[in-house]
């Protein structure tokens, strides 16, 4: 079952904040976050394991609510380089099989 | 450290023709994935290998798609015969078997 992301698209001005949500209908083992720029391959941002942890580096962080089967990605003080499509990937079992979400297209404008 | 290599980068074929894609994962990575990414959508897993064994191929259209990973290193994905709806970017990724998947640049396939 593909996880659902919201919003589908968002436009920000430089310096603004954004939140991208990822919801699953199944119990989650882990959540992965990737960013993909146009015409390029997805690039890993971070992974969160079950246990309700929160992670972050620089101005991008994420939380994982195991009970709600949801994860959120937080981008603060956005930069032009943050533009791209963000995908969450959910792992519901073993073997590192990740199912990618519907994607959120983020555009940061000056 | 060299990344995941894929070739060709672009391929244009006519429907009913055959095509093959090649992937060389990061050295030492036991897990290799093939994804299909249709324009505007997220990557969809086609097949996952652990060394040279198949872990998951539940979404691989086995009547026309095949993949192998001989010797547990590089891998090939074949489509025979191709259909119009196979037009997509085919991404190969590898991982050490734990968390992060490293993606290759992909092969953009156009079926006319």
Interface residues (C-beta under 8 A of the other chain):
Chain A: X2 X30 X32 X40 X41 X42 X43 X44 X47 X87 X95 X96 X97 X98 X99 X100 X101 X102 X103
Chain B: X31 X35 X40 X41 X42 X43 X44 X45 X48 X50 X55 X56 X91 X95 X97 X98 X99 X100 X101 X102 X103 X104 X105 X106
